[in-house]
Amino acid sequence: MPLGLAFDMPDAGAGAFSVLAANVGNIDLFLCDSAIYKLCDAAQEDRIIAAIARAKPDIALLSEVITPEQCDALADQADAGHVCHPSRRAQEPDQVRRLLGPDYTIACEPRRGYECIGVRTAFASIEGCADGALCRGLSRTAPPVAGCDEGFTLSAVTAKFDGQQVDLIVGHPPSGAMPENKQCRASFLPAALDESGALRTQARAILGGDFNMDPFRKAGDVDVDYWRSRVRFENSAGSPALVMHSGLPENDPPFWSAPLNRQTWDHVLSAGFVGRCVTLGAAEGFPALDAPQGEEIHRLDHFAQYCLLSERR
């Protein structure tokens, strides 16, 4: 049943560019528990590599990649089907580089390294990272919140394209449905959603990721209420700087991006841009990132967002 929330997001216009926001974590309880449910299945990684190569996103916001340090610790346990097997690492030791390929400049957050931001070198540059380089530990990260799981964070870089600087933010605040989890998310969000937040340095910003909350269906939750106070996706919300490109602009009711939980947790929003997203794996004609069209998806518990945006004029 439609939610009845109004929105007014036009399609991208001239000068459109593409954004991919994807949580690529793997919830296989037998294969990936030792990797803290990061992307550890080699065949799945291959499918995602191929899908990203076809899509060629100008901006990629990735969560839950496995890190070289994790693979170092798992090397003795990794069989040929695991991304940490020496034969795979010999080709390219860092998963995020395998996922995006050589044509991207990539920066990853410093605390755990699970979240990374990539820009196609022909499209943009990242401040402080040489074109085409992989700069682990470069991204700005939201300050830790006391009592909250430090395996989650929001992180940002400043990129330059079309002659202007833009903050790119990948969001992955703490998960969980308990009141304390919701409060943790609410405590993390100001760093990205507030114009004066710790991760915001520019008037223009693009934010995407797995925010572990459904702002469309969970009114009354402390994290959702904060989100709704800062992000416009319904007319009654006033006119804060941030607007949604995913969710309602695509479909009413929004497609579930976390189908196992029947929640819309994955979002793309911005300050200064227009355009819409599609939910890969839910929208008709757009297969999931890790599976060819028609193949059931087994282990990727989030559907990625693929968006076309352009500057608001």
N, C-alpha and C positions, 0 to 999 in steps of 0.2 A: 504494500500500500504506500502511495507517495507520502512523503513527510509534510508536504505543503509549505516548505520554506522557500522564500523567493531568492533569486540571484540575478545578477545582471553582468555576467562575464562574457564579452564578445570573443570570437575566434581571433587568433593571431593575425596580424596584418603584414604589411611589407616588412622585409628584413627578418622574417621569422627564423628562430633557431630552436633546437631540440634539447630537451632535458630528460634524463632517465634517473629516477629515484628508485632504488631497489635494496631491500633487505634480502641478501642471498644466503642467509643462515640455513642450516640443514637440521631438521629435528629428528633424524633417524636415531632412535634410542640405542641401537646396537652399534652403529658405525661411528657416530659423531659425538657420543656423550663425552669421550675423552678429549674432544676438541672444543668443549663448551658450546656445542651445537653451531659451530662456524661451518663454512662451506668446506666439507672434507671429502665428498664423494667425487672421484676423478671423472666419472662419466657425466655426472651432473655439471661439473665445472666445464667440461668440453661443450655441453649444450649451451651453457650461458655464454661462453666465449663466442660461439658461433652466432648466437642471437645478437649480442652486442656488436659484433663485426657487421652484421646485416643492418642494424639500426643506425650505427655511426652517430651516437648522440654527441652534440656539441659540449654538453655538460653532463657528467655522471656523478651522482651522489650515492655512494655505496655503503651499506652497513653489514656487519657480521662477516667480513673477510677474515680468513685465517692469517696469522702473522708468521714471519720466519722463526720467531722465538718459539711459538707453539709447535711448529714443525720440528725444530731442533729437539724439543722435549719428547716428541712422539715418534722420532725416526725409527726406533727399534720396534715399534708396534705397527708401523704402517705397511700394509701389503700393497700389491700392485694396483688395487682399486682405490687407494687412499691418496689424496693430493700431496701428502708428505712423503710419499715413497721416493727414495733417492733418484730413481730414473726420471721422475717428473721434475723434481727440483733441479736436476742437472740441466734441463732445457732452459728454465727460467726459475730462479729460487723464490721469487716473490709473487704470491697469488694475484695481488691487485694488478701487477704488470701483465700477468698472463691474461687476466680478464679483459683489460682495456687495450693491450697491444702497444706497439712502439710509438703510435702517433698521438700520445697523450702526455701532458704534464700532470703529475699526480702528487697530492699532498695528503698525509695521513695524520691523525691526531696523536698526541704524545703520550697519553697515559696508558692506553692498552694497545692502540694501533688498529682497532677493529673497524673504524670508520674512516673512509677515504673520499677525497674529492678529486675528480679528474676533469680536465678540459682538453678538448682537441686542439693541438698546437696551431693548426691553421685557423682556429677560431678565436682563441683567447690565450692570455698568459696568466700566471699566478704570481702574485707579489712575493718575492723572496725565494722563488724556485726557478731554476734555469729551464728554459723551454725544452720539453721532452724528458726532463729529469723526474725521478721518483724521490720525493722529499719526505721521508718518514719523520714524524715529530714536529713538522712545521706548523700544522694547523693550530689556530687558537682553540682552546677548549673551555667549556663552561666550568666555573669553579665547582669543586666537589661540594655536595650538600651533606651535612652531618647526618649520620644514620641511614643514608641511602646507598644503594649498591653502586660501587665505583666502577663496575664493569660497563655501566651505561654512561653516555654523555651526549652533549651536543657540541659540534665543532665547526670552525669556519675558516675560510681564507678570503682574501680580497683578490678578485680577478679583474682583468682589464679586457674589454672588448667593445667594439664600436667607439673607441676613443674615450670610454668612460669606465670608472671603477665601480664594481658591483660586489657586495658581500655574497658569497656562496656558503650556505649553512646546511650541514647534514644533521638531521635530528634523530636521536635514539635515546630518549629519556627512559627511566626505569619502568619495567613492566610490573604487572600484578594488579589484582582487583581489590585488595584490602584497602581500608581508609589510609593507612600509612603509605601505601604505594601511590595512591592518588595524590597525596600531599607531596610526596617526593617529585612526582611529575610536575605538579604546580610550582614547586620550588625551582626546578630546572628551567622552566619555560621562559621566565623573564629575560634570561641571557640572550635569547634569540628573538622573542616576540616584541620586546620593548625597544623602541627606537634608540634609547640610550643604554640598552643592555650591553653586557660585557662582550658579546660577539659582534655587535653592530658598530661599524665604523663609517658606513656610507649611507646616503639617503636611499639608494636602490639596493635591493636584496632579493635573492631567490633562496627559498628554504624548501627542503624536501627530506622525506625519510619516513621511518617507522616510529610514530609518536606514541604508540601503545595506548591510544585513547580514541574514542569515537565521538567527535564533537557534534555529530548530527543526531545521535540517539541517546545521549547520556546527560542531558541537562540536569543540573543539580549536583553533579560531581564537582569537587573543588577544582580539579584540573580543567575540566570542560568549561566550567563557568569562567575561569580565567581566560581560556582560549577565546571564548565567545566575546569577552570584553575587549580583545585586541584584534580579532580577525573578522573581516566582513564576509559573510556568506548568506545573510538574510537582510532584507531592507530595514528591519527594525533595529539592526545592530549599529546604526549610525555609520560614520565614515572614518574608521581608523585607517592607518596607512596600509595594512596588510590585507590582501584579498586572496580568496581560494581559487585555484585553477583545477583542482581535482574534486571528486565528490559530486556535489549538486550540479556544477556546470556540465558534468558528463551525463548524469542520470538521476532521476528522482523516483524511488529512493536511491542513494548512492550504492554502487556495487560494494559487496564485501571484499576488502583487500586482504583480510585475514579469514579465509573461508572456514577454517576449523572452528573458530570462535564466533563466526557470523558477526563480525565487526568491521568497520571501516577505520583502520588504524594508520594507513599510509597516505600521506598528504603532500601536496606541492602548493606552495603559496608564495606571494612575492609582494614587494613594495616597488611600484614603478613599471609593471608589465601587465599585458593582457594575454589571453590565450586559454586553451583548454587541454586537459589530459585525457588519456584513455587508460583503463585498468587492464593490463595485459593478463589474460587468462580468464577475465570476466566479460569484457566487452566482445560482442560478436565479431569474429574475423580477426581478432588480435590474440594469438596464442600466448600462453604463459612463457616467461623468459627462459625457463629451463626445460621446455618440452615443445616438440613440434605440434602443429595443429592436429587435434584429434587424440592426442596421447594423454592419458590420465596423469595428473601430477600427484606424486606420492610424498615427497619430502620437503618441498619448498612451501613453508607455511605462510608466506606473504606473496601477494601479487604486486608486481612492479607498476609504477606509474611512468608513462611515456607522454611527454607534453610538447606542444609547439607554442612558443611564447614570442612576443615581440614587445618593443618598447611602447609604453602608454604615451600617447601623443595628445 
